């Protein structure tokens, strides 16, 4: 199971993607320990900081998605629609683990779990899929997914800081101030402030194609 989250403390879950088949390979490597940083004291002597040494772990994962009918269960993300295909499954995986989280300006934090004994958390640093089998019309029926996930330093406080970049999205059909507040702030409660900031008289009827300014939360 691959689960994606918006926050580094693994809250605000985006969704999950369940592998159709067991991974063909999982490998984990451990990096060298980072050296202790040193500051200069008033006397000019080096003074070691108290920051703990951190070893980064990297996981390499490979698995197959199959739509040939050879595997009884369908890949995740295809549902029951007869028109669903392999690409829909890959898109679902990318939404969970690859695509940048708009409100955070960074990719998701992911947690991989297999049974009750294996779990690994981090950020996807590389990702690739290869189509390996097609039908007569050129539609892909099988793909091999490879990805690399890197652990991150839980003491890196910059990961926990709120985004400080003003966004200016273009209004699409179905958008409302409430929806935009939830999308960019992960909370609906800011919709009144957002409407006031943009000088809007209506919370629902946003003009299609107009631009809304989303300021950082202070």
Secondary structure, 3 states (H helix, E strand, C coil): CEEEECCCCCCCEEEEECCCCCCCEEEEEECCCCCCCEEECCCCCEEECCCCCCCCEEEEEEEEEECCCCCCCCCCCCCCCCCCCHHHHHHHHHHHHCCCECCCCECCEEEEEECCCEEEEEEEEEEEEEEEEECCCCCEEEEEEEEEEECCCCCCHHHHCCCCCCECCECCCCCCHHHHHHHHHCCHHHHHHHHHHCCCCCCCCCCCCCECCECCCC
